[in-house]
Amino acid sequence: MADINLSDDLIKDFIYSMYRKEVLLNLKGVVLTEEDRKQLHEKRDFVNRLSEAELSDIRAWVLNKLKLLESQHQERD
């Protein structure tokens, strides 16, 4: 597997993007409500409070998952 550099900012952006996608998928209407915005702000704040150790754990988990997927893909070939 190629070396992948998952910076803290990239990990935070990825997690927040997943939260944002969740909120958008659960929209009741076309426009974000104040409650939707509040939920997104809470998720953003949560992501921004992640410690270096937590980000490191998440980074390791993502890399392990990518390696596993790559290995499974290679076994099929």
C-alpha positions in Angstrom: 0.0 0.0 0.0 1.3 3.4 -0.8 2.2 5.6 2.1 -0.8 7.7 3.0 -0.3 10.8 5.2 -3.5 11.4 7.1 -2.9 14.7 8.9 -5.0 15.7 11.9 -6.8 18.3 9.7 -7.6 15.6 7.1 -9.0 13.3 9.8 -11.1 16.1 11.4 -12.4 17.1 8.0 -13.3 13.5 7.1 -15.2 13.0 10.4 -17.0 16.3 10.1 -17.9 15.5 6.5 -19.5 12.3 7.6 -21.5 14.1 10.3 -22.5 16.7 7.8 -23.6 14.0 5.3 -25.7 12.4 8.1 -27.5 15.7 8.8 -28.1 16.4 5.1 -29.5 12.9 4.6 -31.9 13.3 7.5 -33.2 16.7 6.3 -36.9 17.0 6.5 -37.0 19.9 4.0 -34.8 21.6 1.5 -33.3 24.2 3.8 -31.3 23.7 6.9 -33.3 24.5 9.9 -31.9 26.2 13.0 -31.9 22.7 14.7 -29.9 21.3 11.8 -27.4 24.1 12.1 -27.2 23.6 15.8 -26.5 19.9 15.3 -23.8 20.7 12.8 -22.1 23.2 15.1 -22.2 20.6 17.9 -20.6 18.0 15.7 -18.0 20.5 14.5 -17.1 21.4 18.1 -16.9 17.7 19.0 -14.5 17.1 16.1 -12.4 20.1 17.0 -12.0 18.9 20.6 -10.5 15.5 19.7 -7.2 15.0 21.4 -4.0 14.1 19.6 -4.3 10.6 21.0 -7.9 10.2 19.7 -6.9 11.5 16.3 -4.0 9.0 16.3 -6.4 6.2 17.2 -8.7 7.2 14.4 -5.9 7.5 11.9 -4.6 4.0 12.8 -8.1 2.6 12.4 -8.6 4.2 9.0 -5.2 3.0 7.8 -5.8 -0.6 9.1 -9.2 -0.6 7.3 -7.6 0.6 4.1 -4.9 -2.1 4.4 -7.6 -4.8 5.0 -9.6 -3.7 2.0 -6.5 -3.7 -0.2 -5.6 -7.2 1.0 -9.1 -8.4 0.3 -9.0 -6.9 -3.1 -5.7 -8.5 -3.9 -6.9 -11.9 -2.8 -9.8 -11.7 -5.3 -7.4 -11.0 -8.2 
